[in-house]
Structure formats: structure tokens, C-alpha cells
Amino acid sequence: MIDHVHLAVEEEDLYSGYNDYNPTFDSEELENDVGFQQAVRISHGRRPPVSTDYSVTSYFARIPLVSSMGRTMTGAVQDGAARPMTAVRAAGYTSSLTRGSTFDPLGQSRGPAAPLEAKNEDTPEEKIKILEKKVNDLIKESCMAQSSGASQLALEKAKEAGRKERTLVRQREHSGNADHINLDLTYSVLLNLANQYANNDMFPEALNSYQVIVKNKMFSNAGRLKVNMANIYVKQKSYPKAIKFYRMALDQISNAHKEMRIKIMQNIGVVFVRMGQYSDAITSFEHIMSESPNIKTGFNLILCYYAIGDRERMKKAFQKLISVPLGVDDEDKYLPSHDDTDSEMVIEAIKNDKLHQMERDLKVLAEKYIMTAAKLIAPAIETSFVTGFDWCVDMVKSSHYVELANDLEINKAITYLRQKDFNQAVETLKTFEKKDSRVKSAAATNLSFLYFLEKDYDQADRYADLAMTADRYNPAAIINKANTMFVKQDYEKAGELYKEALRNDSSFTEALYNLGLTYKGLNHLEEALDCFLKLHAILRNSAQVMYQLLLEEPQQAIEWLIQVLSVTHTDPRALAKLGELYDGEGDKSQAFQYYYESFRYFPSNIDVIEWLGAYYIETQFCEKAIQYFERATLIQPTQVKWQLMVASCYRRSGNYQRALETYKDIHRKFPENMECLRFLVRLCTDMGLKEVQEYATKLKKAEKMKEIREQSGREGSARSRREGREGSADSGHSSSSNNNNKRERLSAKMRSLPGSNEPYEASSPKEIDASYVDPLGPQMERPKTGAKKRVEDDDFADEELGDDLLPE
């Protein structure tokens, strides 16, 4: 066996010759080869022509060329066949090049390529592809229309996609390709159609479309759509069916989809709450809190415990709520690092990105739920709300929501305010004077607001200063300070503070409104009008702002008042003001309409009653004027002029007996009223009554008493002038002019009364005392107050307006 094995001889090298170097092929040193360069210069251009005798060439072509390694060279002829030039053919070379052929590796000499063969769209396959594309495009257009708010257009596109898809299925069946139906496309069409029906509140059609998908066993995971069907039943308030479909969807979703199962359980709990089945809702919410706790579920669980009145479980649920992890990074992560420039650039880039905004929103939502839950359960978990608030504050302090503890303390003070316990509210807020600046400023702002409402303006000013010291950029504190200046009529200082508040927070509308009132106080009407116009651009439907725009011309003021009434249809003062403007323009019919509407909504406005009575007297409907003057008599029983007007209306309408009885009643109440006595004398004389002499005697006595009082008044004024000669001339002149004015008004009033020999019809509407002044006096426009922290959204925040709807 060893005989057939050939051993290599030690002297024989199998790889010899591969590394041999032949200097003939060395082209790198040819430039430095003197002999080669000399031969090139001598023989260049004098080469002999190529011989046409191929005998020698063909002879050598038959001889195989051998390289220095002993191998046959590429392109050599061996055994009658030429070895292919594989090394260079890919680059465009070929051994079959003929004389005169050019080098064209890209084949450009052959001209442009022939055009592509056009597709034949008449084939069934091409028709099916085109139709599929149209269906997909319609689905996309439907979704885009819905995202832009065009629900009706989205439904139309979805219906058209459904029609096209059915045409596609019939075409496949006709061409014999029924086995290749695109189920995904059919599913997309049906699902989109059902969604668009639901978006357009066409719930029966949406349910039918969902049923078609759910009952088709060819669609995988179609059972999840029962959640959509359950949502529709919730909108229809068919809560038992909604729970049934939620549970069917829950059974068809595997445990691997934990988040979806949790959301369905949340929906089941909410539906049970709407049904009033709090025990079943608690079961769902407790399961969620044990598996995957979240803020919303924890808050809903507290509401359910509150509904059934379980104090201990409310406490436990509140503790679970404040321990729910939010998964939000600490804010310290976004603080700039001055040592590392690269890190600072990264922090600057992510500081306000969408992820950080989402984290902030989640944190704000969690704080809102915790604050609301604490305010809700604090009065219920203990015997008193103070003890309950203290327990909640302690729990919050031990959690990672420590900052909310101070806000809860402020809410405790607000709860005292709701219970009208102002002293306890003030004491609670005063405990924050030594806290950090933010809480201190908020508490001092509320204290300033409380003292301002109690008209203790010195204390309001003091706490406003304290709030501004703690936080100079707190706009509410600055407004409270400005309000105290406004009340003291220091309008210049108040205006500067209102402007500062606007610089700190341009969205603080209270500051802009109060600045307009300040300009009105300074009689800078153009600036005031500018402020209220800016505010109207922000608060388009604020009747309070539009009422302040009455600074313009009467016609413009009428237009603004009409806009006010479009917002507050039943405001009596706006109606009365509009009637006054129309009366000033001379349009009595429109004025009467608005005055009458004002009287209908508020029948105690003495100015409106006076105008309506005078209007009926002027239009010769004295019987209708009687009811208005009788109402004025009820409102102001000590004012004799309303009773005289009632008697005058009876007299003008010809009811002399009723007029006589009314005058007698007035005489019993006001025995020294000479006007009443004059009419009694006239009536008794004309009617031939015996009491005429009695009333005439009383009238003479009253006239004598009047003369005596006037004479004593003149003597007293003369005596006061003699005693006041040593005083200042200015004061003396003022006193005498005041007395003269009083006498002139008195004599004018006496001259306006009818004489004893004047006929009854001579009486005129001038009997109404136009100089009557309401004893309450004009109301001052109070500025709006910036009381509380604006982040607190509760009932007490409504008192920031501070003034009636339409200040005079």
C-alpha cells in the first residue's frame, strides 16, 4: 500500500517560480533607463509599416506563448482554441475587434434604447390594481377630512370607499380570483365606515358596521372592536349593554395586553358610577390600583368611598393617591450646568420640548386631583373640617408633594370664609407670614383682599405692601395695592401700579379694567376709552366692559348698550340707560319701550317710575300714570310730592271726588303743606262743601307761618353776615351765595305751584321735582380686586370682580 504513495523530494519546491522577478516588465524605472530613452528618441516616427503578410503572424499565433512562470499567457492559442481574454472583456475589450472599430464600452454608438412596452390596462389584473389604489386613496381622504373636522365629508368618502370595495370584490369573482380577496382592505373599509358613522352620531349604523366586522371569523382580533360598541352604548346611556360589551372585549384580550385591559376596567368602573352602583365601581377601581395604579383611578376611588361615606377607606385611598408614581424626572435635571458646556446645550434643547411639557402637564393634573380630593374629604373624614384638613396636610407633607401642603392651608382659610368665619380665616392666613416668599405673598394677597372688602383700607394697604415685598412680580398683590390708592383718590399712583401689574402679566384683565377706571377718575377719557377697547378685544362678551364704553358719542353709546343687552337681556340699569339716551335724542317711543322694560324687571327704580309717570301725563293718559306714582309713594312714603302727583292725576282725569279724598289724606299726613291746602280750598269751593272755610283758615295760618320763617331766616342771615365780617371775604361770599341760591330755588318752586284762581287744567308735568336727589347718593365705581392666587379655581375666586355688573 505504501508503494502507491509518492513522497516529495526534499529538493523539489512546489511553489518555486512564483516569486521570480523578470526585470523586462519593470516599467517604473523606464524613465531613468538611459538606453531605453535613447532608443525611443532615435526610432520614434520611423517605424516600418505593418506587414500584410500574415504567414509569420499566423505561425507565431499557433505557437503557445509562455510566461516567465511557465504558464500559457492570456489570449494565446493552444490546441487550436484561443484562451478567452476574461481579464479585460468586462472593460469593453474583445479578441474579435476588427480593423477600424472604435472603443465603445457603453454601447453608445448603437443609438437610444427602444421605448418601454406600454402596459395594457385592459387586463383584469391591471383593473383590479387600479381599483385597489382608488379604495386606499378614499380611505386616506376620509381620515384626513375627519382630522380637519369635516365629519360629513369624511362619512361620504367612507361610503364611497365601501362602494368601490364591493365593486372590487365582484370584479375578482368575475375574473376567477375570488381566493385572492384582500381581507385587510375589506377590514379597513368597514372599520373606517363604522368610525365615521359614530363620529356623525349615527349610532345604529355604526353598531351594524361593527357587527359585520365582529361576526366575520376571517378577521383576526376583531373582538377588540366591542370596546367601540360599548362606547356607543355609553353615549346612548344604555349602561347595562355597555358593561356587557366591555366585559366581552375584556375576555377576548389576552393578559399580554395589560394596558388595554386596565383601560377597559377603568371604563367599566366609570359606567358603574354613572349607574350609581358604587360597590361594583369600587371593585373595578381597587383591582386597577393593585395592578397598575394611576392618578385618575385613585381619584375616582376616593369619590366612590366619599359617596358611600366610608371614612377609613377614604383615608387609605388618599394615601394611595399621593403615593402613585408619576414616572416624571426631577426638575433639577433641567437646571443648567455652567461647568459643562455640552450638557448645558443639551439641557437648553430639552428644557421646553414636548416631552418636558407632557411631564409638566401630568404633574399639574396630579396636583389638581390631590388638592380636589383633599378639599372634598377633609370635612368628611373627621368630626370637624379643621381636623380633616390637618390630617390631609400631614399626609401631603410626608409625600413627594410637599409644596401642596401650603396650598391646602390656604384652602382651609378659604373654607373659613365660606362659613363666614372671617376671624379664623385671617388668623390662618397670618400664619404664613414667616413661610417662604411664594406662600407668604399668596397669603398676604388674600389678607389684603379681605381687609379691602371690609373697607379697612389701612390694613389692606399694609398687607398689599407685605405681599409685594415677598414677591414683587405678583400682579394680584400689585392690584390690591393700587386699589387702596384708587379708594384714596390717588389716581396717579394707582395708574402707575396698574401699569406695573400689566407689565408683569399682560393677561391680567383686572388691571386693565381698573386702569380704565383710573383714567376716568383723572378725566382722561381718550386713554380710558383705549383701555376698555383693548379689554373688549380680549373679553368679547363682557357686559361690564361694554358698559364702560359709553364714553363715546350718544349714537355710539346706544350701539354699545344694544350689545350689552344682547349679553344680559334683563339688566334693568342698562335698559334704563338706553331709554335715557333715546330720550336725549328725542325718540320718546323708543325711550318709553326701554324704560318700561326696565320697570318690568326692576319695579323699584324711582327714576324710571318718575319718567314713566311724566310720560303718561304728557301724553294725556293720567289714569295710567296713577299706578306709577302710587308705587313711588310706597317706595318713598315720606316724600309728599308722589302723593300730590297721585291726587293731581285724579284731578286731571275728572275724578274730583277721589282727588278730594286723596288731598284730605295728604293733609292729615302733612298738615303744613300749602299746596295741598290750596287744592283743598279750590275743590271744596267748586264742589260747594262746608269745609272750604276751615281749609282757607289753615291756608292763611300756613302762609303766615311761612312769612315768619322767611323773615327770621333773613334776620338770621343778616346777623351771620354782621358776625362774619371779620372772617375771610371768600367764605362770606360763598355763604351768601348759597343762601341766595336756596331762596331762588324756593321761590321758583313756589311760582311753579298753581294759583288759587287757576283752572285745573293749568297744572303741568313741571310739578315733578326734577331736582330730587336719591338720599343714598351716587355710587362710586369700585375697582376690581386681584385677591387670590389665580391658580386656585374655586367659588371664592368669583369675588375678584369686586363690583356690580354695571357700575354707575
Secondary structure, DSSP 8 states (H G I E B T S, - for coil): -GGG-----TT--TTTTTT---GGG--TTGGG-HHHHHHHHHHTT--------HHHHHHHHHS--B-TTS-B-TT-EETTEE---HHHHTTT--TT--TT----TT-GGG-S--------TTSHHHHHHHHHHHHHHHHHHHHHHHHTT-HHHHHHHHHHHHHHHHHHHHHHHHHT-GGG--HHHHHHHHHHHHHHHHHTT-HHHHHHHHHHHHH-TTSTTGGGGHHHHHHHHHHTT-HHHHHHHHHHHHHTS-TT-HHHHHHHHHHHHHHHHHHT-HHHHHHHHHHHHHHS--HHHHHHHHHHHHHHT-HHHHHHHHHHHHT-------GGGGS--SS-HHHHHHHHHHTTSHHHHHHHHHHHHHHHHHHHHHHHHHHHHSSSHHHHHHHHHHHHHTTT-TTHHHHHHHHHHHHHHHTT-HHHHHHHHHGGGGS-HHHHHHHHHHHHHHHHHTT-HHHHHHHHHHHHHH-TT-HHHHHHHHHHHHHTT-HHHHHHHHHHHHHH-TT-HHHHHHHHHHHHHTT-HHHHHHHHHHHHHH-TT-HHHHHHGGGS-HHHHHHHHHHHHHH-TT-HHHHHHHHHHHHHTT-HHHHHHHHHHHHHH-TT-HHHHHHHHHHHHHTT-HHHHHHHHHHHHHH-TT-HHHHHHHHHHHHHTT-HHHHHHHHHHHHHH-TT-HHHHHHHHHHHHHHT-TTHHHHHHHHHHHHHHHHHHHHHHHHHHHHHHHHTTTS-HHHHHHHHHHHHHHHHHHHHHHHHS--TTS-GGG--GGGS-TT---TT-----------S-TT--SGGGGGGS-S-SS--
